[in-house]
Amino acid sequence: QVQLVESGGGLVQAGGSLRLSCAASGRTFSNYCMAWFRQAPGKEREFVAAITWSGGRTYYAGSVKGRFTISRDNAKNTVYLQMNSLKPEDTAVYYCAAERTYGKLAVEQRDFGSWGQGTQVTVSS
């Protein structure tokens, strides 16, 4: 497993942007699929976006496609989530997740063994 620390959350007005970061440590970042999930108050945690080790494949939830972009810098062991055109319904705790998948894209929570502590994103209307 790797240790994951998210940062970049905060309060933003609707239509604004935020960039979340997730720094990984503990072992090599090699061959890890990375993903973002979120959990809104009173709701179950849901998938947001995922990216393969090479960055060659990404996948997004329909609710964020076209507004959010996931990327990674393997030299820095960091994955990012650029969030644009934010909506109040994007308000949630955002979690970073990692799993060594050797190139495969994972999108289910059960596929990931390492999780961060979460960072709060609040979008005001």
Residue frames as qw, qx, qy, qz and C-alpha x, y, z in Angstrom:
[[0.000, 0.887, 0.462, 0.000, 0.00, 0.00, 0.00],
 [0.352, 0.338, -0.039, 0.872, 0.90, 3.64, -0.39],
 [0.142, -0.597, -0.491, 0.618, 0.09, 6.56, 1.88],
 [0.193, 0.563, 0.472, 0.651, -2.02, 9.25, 0.26],
 [0.163, -0.531, -0.371, 0.745, -2.49, 12.85, 1.34],
 [0.244, 0.702, 0.522, 0.418, -5.02, 15.10, -0.38],
 [0.199, -0.481, -0.180, 0.835, -4.91, 18.88, -0.46],
 [0.056, 0.076, 0.456, 0.885, -6.48, 21.78, -2.31],
 [0.143, -0.628, -0.754, -0.131, -10.03, 21.63, -1.05],
 [0.099, -0.162, -0.253, 0.949, -11.91, 24.69, 0.10],
 [0.272, 0.680, 0.555, -0.394, -14.88, 26.96, -0.38],
 [0.150, -0.077, 0.496, 0.852, -15.67, 28.28, -3.85],
 [0.487, 0.401, 0.210, -0.747, -18.62, 29.93, -5.54],
 [0.733, 0.395, 0.554, -0.008, -20.63, 28.15, -8.18],
 [0.583, 0.810, 0.012, 0.062, -18.91, 28.43, -11.53],
 [0.148, -0.855, 0.498, 0.003, -15.49, 28.61, -9.94],
 [0.810, 0.342, -0.471, 0.078, -12.53, 26.24, -10.06],
 [0.581, -0.668, 0.454, -0.097, -10.37, 24.25, -7.69],
 [0.673, 0.425, -0.605, 0.006, -7.45, 21.90, -8.17],
 [0.828, -0.489, 0.230, -0.152, -7.05, 19.00, -5.81],
 [0.379, 0.592, -0.707, 0.077, -3.72, 17.25, -5.31],
 [0.932, -0.324, 0.088, -0.137, -2.94, 13.83, -3.93],
 [0.181, 0.710, -0.673, 0.102, 0.63, 13.05, -2.93],
 [0.974, -0.109, -0.175, -0.092, 1.65, 9.41, -2.60],
 [0.035, 0.692, -0.678, 0.246, 4.45, 8.04, -0.45],
 [0.780, -0.315, 0.464, -0.278, 5.57, 4.85, 1.15],
 [0.688, -0.037, 0.659, 0.301, 6.59, 2.81, -1.84],
 [0.169, -0.101, 0.566, 0.800, 7.09, 3.14, -5.53],
 [0.467, 0.444, 0.194, -0.740, 4.30, 4.81, -7.45],
 [0.157, 0.292, -0.775, -0.538, 4.97, 2.54, -10.37],
 [0.242, -0.156, -0.901, -0.324, 2.06, 0.74, -11.99],
 [0.055, 0.391, 0.703, -0.592, -0.55, 2.33, -9.75],
 [0.057, -0.595, -0.565, -0.569, -3.95, 3.30, -11.05],
 [0.092, -0.167, -0.436, 0.879, -5.16, 6.43, -9.26],
 [0.140, -0.583, -0.668, -0.440, -8.69, 7.65, -8.77],
 [0.130, -0.116, 0.329, -0.928, -10.84, 10.25, -7.08],
 [0.273, -0.516, -0.804, -0.115, -14.05, 9.47, -5.25],
 [0.116, -0.300, 0.198, -0.926, -16.37, 11.78, -3.33],
 [0.274, -0.451, -0.838, 0.141, -18.95, 11.54, -0.59],
 [0.189, -0.474, -0.092, -0.855, -21.63, 14.15, -0.10],
 [0.268, -0.138, 0.645, -0.702, -23.48, 14.52, 3.22],
 [0.684, 0.148, 0.460, -0.546, -26.02, 11.75, 3.65],
 [0.807, 0.484, -0.194, -0.276, -24.92, 9.97, 0.49],
 [0.926, -0.143, 0.249, 0.245, -22.72, 7.03, -0.36],
 [0.254, -0.620, 0.474, 0.572, -19.21, 7.55, -1.67],
 [0.758, 0.586, 0.274, -0.086, -19.17, 7.67, -5.47],
 [0.694, 0.027, 0.357, 0.625, -16.63, 7.44, -8.25],
 [0.131, 0.870, 0.012, -0.475, -15.41, 10.67, -9.86],
 [0.559, 0.750, -0.337, -0.108, -12.43, 9.94, -12.10],
 [0.846, -0.326, 0.366, 0.209, -9.56, 7.51, -12.65],
 [0.401, 0.812, -0.401, -0.136, -6.28, 7.44, -14.53],
 [0.978, 0.045, -0.102, 0.174, -3.90, 4.64, -15.46],
 [0.689, -0.484, 0.130, 0.524, -0.23, 4.55, -14.52],
 [0.502, 0.136, 0.377, 0.766, 0.88, 5.91, -17.88],
 [0.137, 0.500, 0.164, -0.839, -1.82, 8.53, -17.95],
 [0.047, 0.069, -0.716, -0.693, -2.91, 7.16, -21.29],
 [0.321, -0.451, -0.753, -0.355, -6.38, 6.22, -20.17],
 [0.128, -0.016, 0.467, -0.875, -8.84, 8.18, -18.09],
 [0.251, -0.464, -0.799, -0.288, -12.45, 7.67, -17.15],
 [0.114, -0.118, 0.285, -0.945, -15.00, 10.05, -15.65],
 [0.168, 0.479, 0.790, -0.344, -18.36, 9.87, -14.01],
 [0.208, 0.605, 0.580, 0.504, -21.05, 11.31, -16.22],
 [0.227, -0.905, -0.346, 0.101, -21.80, 14.05, -13.72],
 [0.361, -0.774, 0.196, 0.482, -18.30, 15.55, -14.01],
 [0.647, 0.177, 0.507, 0.541, -17.29, 14.71, -17.57],
 [0.305, 0.710, 0.301, 0.559, -16.32, 17.84, -19.46],
 [0.268, -0.916, 0.022, -0.299, -15.83, 19.83, -16.25],
 [0.646, -0.652, 0.393, 0.054, -13.20, 17.84, -14.33],
 [0.692, 0.576, -0.431, 0.057, -9.80, 16.66, -15.53],
 [0.825, -0.502, 0.237, 0.101, -7.64, 14.05, -13.83],
 [0.583, 0.692, -0.382, 0.189, -3.90, 14.05, -14.45],
 [0.846, -0.494, 0.061, 0.190, -0.73, 12.79, -12.82],
 [0.267, 0.821, -0.484, 0.146, 2.94, 13.60, -12.48],
 [0.960, -0.151, -0.220, 0.086, 4.75, 10.34, -11.77],
 [0.526, 0.396, -0.375, 0.653, 8.03, 12.13, -11.12],
 [0.179, -0.412, 0.357, -0.819, 6.32, 13.85, -8.20],
 [0.175, -0.208, -0.945, 0.182, 4.16, 10.87, -7.17],
 [0.203, 0.338, 0.374, -0.839, 1.17, 13.15, -7.40],
 [0.112, 0.457, 0.784, 0.405, -2.25, 12.98, -9.01],
 [0.085, 0.154, 0.119, -0.977, -4.44, 16.02, -9.63],
 [0.156, 0.608, 0.773, 0.094, -8.11, 16.75, -10.14],
 [0.018, -0.046, 0.104, 0.993, -8.81, 20.02, -11.91],
 [0.085, 0.594, 0.789, -0.134, -12.41, 20.99, -11.25],
 [0.006, -0.003, 0.204, 0.979, -13.99, 23.71, -13.36],
 [0.452, -0.270, -0.380, -0.761, -17.53, 25.07, -13.59],
 [0.142, -0.068, -0.892, 0.424, -18.23, 23.83, -10.10],
 [0.478, -0.452, -0.423, -0.623, -21.80, 23.33, -9.00],
 [0.491, -0.484, 0.424, -0.587, -23.32, 23.19, -5.50],
 [0.970, -0.058, 0.027, -0.236, -23.96, 19.48, -6.08],
 [0.696, 0.436, -0.475, 0.317, -20.20, 18.97, -6.31],
 [0.314, -0.660, 0.452, -0.511, -19.99, 19.71, -2.58],
 [0.970, -0.138, -0.198, -0.041, -18.46, 16.66, -0.91],
 [0.499, -0.662, 0.534, 0.165, -15.41, 15.22, 0.76],
 [0.733, 0.583, -0.325, -0.127, -13.07, 14.16, -2.03],
 [0.763, -0.442, 0.466, 0.072, -10.92, 11.08, -1.55],
 [0.384, 0.636, -0.632, -0.221, -7.87, 9.92, -3.44],
 [0.908, -0.146, 0.371, -0.131, -7.42, 6.18, -3.99],
 [0.247, 0.660, -0.676, -0.218, -4.64, 4.02, -5.37],
 [0.896, -0.084, 0.424, -0.097, -4.13, 0.44, -6.44],
 [0.125, -0.494, 0.737, 0.443, -1.37, -1.33, -8.30],
 [0.775, 0.395, 0.361, -0.335, -3.15, -2.56, -11.42],
 [0.502, -0.210, 0.651, 0.530, -0.24, -2.86, -13.86],
 [0.028, -0.059, 0.537, 0.841, -1.83, -0.72, -16.52],
 [0.118, -0.516, -0.811, -0.248, -5.46, -1.58, -16.04],
 [0.193, -0.360, 0.025, -0.912, -8.06, 1.09, -15.33],
 [0.252, -0.360, -0.853, 0.282, -10.00, 0.57, -12.10],
 [0.200, -0.401, -0.149, -0.882, -13.18, 2.45, -11.22],
 [0.686, -0.518, -0.449, -0.244, -14.83, 0.48, -8.41],
 [0.365, -0.771, 0.359, -0.378, -14.21, 1.29, -4.76],
 [0.926, -0.280, 0.249, -0.045, -13.54, -2.38, -4.01],
 [0.827, 0.457, -0.079, 0.317, -10.65, -2.28, -6.50],
 [0.219, 0.743, -0.313, 0.550, -8.64, 0.17, -4.40],
 [0.766, -0.322, -0.476, 0.287, -6.65, -0.72, -1.31],
 [0.417, -0.186, -0.235, 0.858, -5.11, 2.63, -0.42],
 [0.043, -0.836, -0.462, -0.294, -7.14, 5.70, 0.50],
 [0.217, 0.322, -0.254, 0.886, -6.42, 9.22, 1.64],
 [0.090, -0.347, -0.689, 0.630, -8.12, 10.99, 4.50],
 [0.155, 0.749, 0.613, 0.198, -10.18, 13.24, 2.26],
 [0.181, -0.130, -0.043, 0.974, -10.41, 16.96, 1.57],
 [0.215, 0.664, 0.619, -0.361, -13.58, 19.03, 1.81],
 [0.112, 0.135, 0.433, 0.884, -14.89, 20.86, -1.23],
 [0.125, 0.637, 0.625, -0.434, -17.79, 23.22, -0.67],
 [0.152, 0.242, 0.473, 0.834, -19.48, 25.03, -3.56],
 [0.116, 0.489, 0.505, -0.701, -21.81, 27.86, -2.64],
 [0.318, 0.600, 0.655, 0.332, -24.68, 28.96, -4.83]]
